[in-house]
Amino acid sequence: MFDENNPLSDNMQNAVRPQEMLNRTVISQEPQQPVVSQQSLQQTQQKQAAGKACPYCGAINEPEAMFCAQCGQPISKTTCPHCSAEIDPDADFCEVCHHYIRKDVCSYCGAHLEGNEAYCPECGSPRGGMVCPTCHTLNDFAFCKKCGTALTKEARQLVKQLHSNPDFQQLLEIVRDYSNLENALPYSSERDVAREEASAKLRERVLTLLAKDEGVETPVIPKLESKRMTREQLEEQKAVKIKMLSTILDKLAVPPTTSPVQARNFAMASKPVGVRLAWVCNYKHAMHSSPCGCAKPHLGGKWVILGKNNSEEIKDDK
């Protein structure tokens, strides 16, 4: 029976069972959920409804934003001033009408422009285009889009700088070997092999007789190594050279950068002459005849080998 004057009874009344203590501890350790006001929730919902979501990171931006404030990626489209085609805001070239569209950036060197200069104050190039002295093509860039000739002083310096690169020197050497293989004439039949062997024996006999006429009793006639081979051997050697070229071209690939002009110039300067190539961009993974036809070469890209009989489609950049 409960005794109000007994202190032990009071302690028993305040006693807590072990399971109750555990439950109270768990409850006290649960994180307190922040209280979100109705007004704050409404403001967030209104911002999401009126704002523009970034397709890359999902961040909500202002309705008029062209680039994401969180990741910097373009989130809006703009139109070409020449043909009104829809293009990305960070593109400097329209792939529809093939015009350079930036008025505030020099297409030759990437210098900032006010927009109304007739010549670039940095490199002195004309704003209306430059005619290639080799193939007479009108160009908006520092390299001719048709033949690859360097048109500006800075472009020629870049080519000279790349020529001192060991990888580029090896590239040129392999290109020469591959070009010789492309122009080689393989044996078309066993008769061609027999004819060449007969020609070699005739040569050796003539040189021996000439040497004996000059008093040489036992002349030593060096053998002339034939560079001709069967079609199968020729294709095998070409495949080896293509693999070597592809490896070096991968090393010289244009990495992503912030300047489309600099990326375009580097790619054109690293293009070897003597082999049929195409430019594959990272923007749309399209195949161009050169980066001069790519709207966003600053996203990176590389040259790929087409060969003489390759029928892959190249995007028209003219």
C-alpha positions in Angstrom: 0.0 0.0 0.0 1.3 3.4 -0.9 2.7 5.5 1.9 3.0 9.2 1.3 5.5 9.6 4.2 7.8 6.9 2.9 10.6 8.3 0.7 11.2 4.9 -0.8 7.7 5.0 -2.3 8.5 8.3 -4.0 11.7 6.8 -5.6 9.8 3.9 -6.8 7.2 6.2 -8.4 9.9 8.0 -10.3 11.7 4.9 -11.5 11.9 4.2 -15.2 12.2 0.8 -16.8 15.3 0.1 -19.0 13.3 -0.2 -22.2 11.6 3.2 -21.5 15.1 4.8 -21.0 16.2 3.3 -24.4 13.2 4.7 -26.2 13.7 8.1 -24.7 17.4 8.1 -25.8 16.5 7.2 -29.4 13.8 9.9 -29.5 16.2 12.5 -28.2 18.9 11.6 -30.8 16.6 11.9 -33.8 17.6 14.9 -35.9 15.1 17.7 -35.7 13.5 18.4 -39.1 13.9 22.0 -40.1 10.6 23.9 -40.2 9.9 25.2 -43.6 7.5 28.1 -43.8 4.7 28.0 -46.2 5.9 31.3 -47.7 9.4 29.9 -48.3 8.0 26.8 -49.9 5.8 28.9 -52.2 8.8 31.1 -53.2 10.8 28.0 -54.1 8.0 26.6 -56.2 7.5 29.9 -58.0 11.2 30.1 -58.8 11.2 26.6 -60.2 8.1 27.4 -62.3 9.5 30.7 -63.6 13.1 29.7 -63.9 15.0 27.6 -66.4 16.4 24.2 -65.4 19.9 23.3 -66.6 19.8 20.2 -68.7 23.3 19.2 -67.5 23.1 19.6 -63.7 19.4 20.4 -63.0 20.1 23.8 -61.3 17.3 26.4 -61.6 18.4 29.6 -63.4 16.9 32.9 -64.2 14.5 32.8 -67.2 16.8 35.0 -69.4 20.0 33.1 -68.4 22.0 31.9 -71.4 24.5 29.8 -69.3 23.9 27.9 -66.1 25.1 29.8 -63.0 26.0 26.4 -61.3 28.0 24.5 -64.0 28.5 27.1 -66.7 26.9 25.0 -69.5 24.8 26.7 -72.2 21.1 26.3 -71.4 19.5 28.5 -74.1 19.6 28.8 -77.8 20.2 31.8 -79.9 19.8 32.5 -83.7 22.4 33.0 -86.4 22.4 36.7 -87.6 22.8 35.5 -91.2 20.3 32.7 -91.6 18.3 32.8 -88.3 19.2 29.1 -87.7 19.1 28.0 -84.0 22.5 27.7 -82.5 24.1 27.4 -79.1 25.2 30.6 -77.4 28.8 29.6 -77.1 29.1 28.7 -80.8 31.1 31.0 -83.0 30.2 29.5 -86.4 26.9 28.6 -88.0 27.0 25.1 -89.6 23.9 25.9 -91.6 25.0 28.9 -93.6 28.8 28.5 -92.9 29.4 32.0 -91.5 31.5 33.2 -88.6 29.0 34.9 -86.3 31.0 36.5 -83.4 31.5 40.2 -83.8 33.3 40.7 -80.5 36.1 38.1 -81.1 38.6 38.0 -83.9 38.2 34.8 -85.9 42.0 34.7 -86.7 43.6 35.2 -83.3 40.8 35.3 -80.7 41.4 38.9 -79.6 38.6 41.0 -78.2 36.9 43.4 -80.6 34.6 46.3 -80.2 32.5 45.1 -83.1 33.1 47.8 -85.8 36.8 47.5 -86.6 37.8 46.8 -90.2 41.0 45.1 -89.1 41.8 43.3 -85.9 44.0 45.6 -83.7 45.9 42.5 -82.4 46.8 40.6 -85.5 45.9 43.0 -88.3 43.7 40.5 -90.1 40.7 41.9 -92.2 37.2 41.3 -90.8 35.7 40.6 -94.2 37.8 37.5 -94.8 41.2 36.6 -96.3 41.9 35.0 -99.7 44.3 32.0 -99.6 47.3 32.7 -101.9 47.6 29.0 -102.7 44.0 27.9 -103.7 42.3 31.4 -103.8 39.6 30.4 -101.3 38.0 33.1 -99.1 38.5 32.2 -95.4 37.4 33.6 -92.1 40.1 31.8 -90.2 43.9 31.7 -89.8 44.2 28.6 -91.9 42.7 27.9 -95.3 39.8 25.6 -94.8 40.4 24.0 -98.2 44.2 23.4 -98.5 45.3 24.2 -94.9 47.8 27.0 -95.8 48.7 29.2 -92.8 47.4 32.7 -93.6 48.6 34.8 -90.7 51.9 35.4 -89.0 50.7 33.8 -85.8 49.5 30.7 -87.7 52.9 30.2 -89.4 54.6 30.5 -86.0 52.3 27.9 -84.6 53.1 25.5 -87.4 56.8 26.1 -86.9 56.4 25.4 -83.2 54.6 22.2 -83.8 57.2 21.0 -86.3 59.7 20.9 -83.4 57.5 18.5 -81.5 59.0 15.0 -81.7 55.5 13.4 -82.0 54.8 15.7 -85.0 58.1 14.9 -86.6 57.4 11.2 -86.3 53.9 11.8 -87.7 55.4 13.5 -90.8 57.8 10.6 -91.3 55.0 8.0 -91.1 52.8 10.1 -93.5 55.6 10.0 -96.1 55.8 6.3 -95.8 52.1 5.9 -96.1 51.9 8.2 -99.0 54.5 6.1 -100.9 52.5 3.0 -100.1 49.4 4.6 -101.5 51.2 5.4 -104.7 52.9 2.0 -105.0 52.0 -0.4 -107.8 51.5 -4.0 -106.6 52.0 -7.1 -108.6 48.9 -7.9 -110.5 49.8 -11.4 -111.5 52.6 -14.0 -111.4 53.7 -12.8 -114.8 54.6 -9.5 -113.3 56.9 -11.2 -110.8 58.6 -13.3 -113.5 59.1 -10.2 -115.6 60.7 -8.3 -112.8 63.0 -11.2 -112.0 64.1 -11.4 -115.7 64.8 -7.6 -115.6 67.0 -8.0 -112.6 69.0 -10.8 -114.2 69.4 -8.7 -117.4 70.6 -5.8 -115.4 73.2 -8.0 -113.5 74.5 -9.4 -116.8 74.9 -6.0 -118.5 76.7 -4.5 -115.5 79.0 -7.6 -115.4 79.9 -7.3 -119.0 80.7 -3.6 -118.6 82.9 -4.2 -115.6 84.8 -6.9 -117.5 85.4 -4.5 -120.4 87.0 -2.2 -117.9 89.4 -5.0 -116.7 87.5 -6.3 -113.7 87.7 -10.1 -113.9 85.2 -11.0 -111.1 82.9 -8.0 -110.7 80.5 -7.8 -107.7 77.2 -6.4 -108.8 75.0 -5.1 -106.0 71.5 -6.4 -106.1 68.7 -3.9 -106.5 66.0 -4.4 -103.9 62.6 -4.3 -105.4 59.9 -2.3 -103.6 57.1 -4.0 -105.4 55.0 -6.4 -103.5 51.7 -8.3 -103.8 48.5 -6.5 -103.1 48.0 -8.4 -99.9 51.5 -7.4 -98.7 50.8 -3.8 -99.6 47.5 -3.7 -97.8 49.1 -5.2 -94.7 51.9 -2.6 -94.6 49.3 0.2 -95.1 47.3 -1.1 -92.2 50.4 -1.0 -90.0 51.1 2.6 -91.0 47.5 3.6 -90.4 47.6 2.2 -86.9 50.8 4.1 -86.2 49.3 7.3 -87.6 46.2 6.9 -85.5 48.2 6.5 -82.3 50.1 9.8 -82.9 47.0 11.6 -84.0 45.4 10.6 -80.7 48.4 12.2 -78.9 47.9 15.4 -80.9 44.1 15.5 -80.3 42.7 18.9 -79.3 41.7 18.9 -75.6 38.7 20.9 -74.5 39.5 24.6 -74.0 37.7 27.9 -73.6 38.6 29.5 -77.0 37.2 28.1 -80.2 39.7 30.2 -82.2 42.7 28.7 -80.4 41.4 25.2 -80.7 40.7 25.6 -84.4 44.2 27.0 -85.1 45.9 24.2 -83.1 44.0 21.5 -85.0 44.8 23.1 -88.4 48.4 23.5 -87.5 48.7 19.8 -86.5 47.2 18.5 -89.7 49.7 16.6 -91.8 49.9 16.9 -95.6 49.9 13.8 -97.7 47.1 11.7 -96.3 43.4 12.0 -96.5 42.0 13.1 -93.2 38.7 14.2 -91.6 38.1 16.1 -88.4 35.8 14.4 -85.8 34.5 16.9 -83.2 33.4 16.2 -79.7 30.5 18.6 -80.1 28.3 16.4 -82.3 30.8 13.7 -83.1 30.3 14.8 -86.7 32.9 14.2 -89.4 34.1 17.5 -90.9 36.7 18.1 -93.6 38.3 20.5 -91.1 37.6 22.2 -87.7 36.8 25.3 -89.8 33.3 23.8 -90.3 32.7 23.0 -86.6 30.6 25.4 -84.5 32.3 24.4 -81.2 35.8 23.1 -81.8 36.7 24.2 -78.2 35.0 21.1 -77.0 37.8 19.1 -78.5 38.3 16.7 -81.4 40.9 14.9 -83.5 41.9 14.0 -87.0 41.1 10.6 -88.3 42.5 8.8 -91.4 40.1 8.2 -94.3 42.4 6.6 -96.8 42.0 6.8 -100.6 38.9 4.7 -101.0 37.0 5.6 -97.8 33.3 6.4 -98.4 32.4 7.7 -95.0 30.3 10.8 -95.1 32.0 14.1 -94.4 29.9 17.0 -93.3 30.0 19.8 -96.0 31.8 22.8 -94.6 32.1 24.9 -97.8 
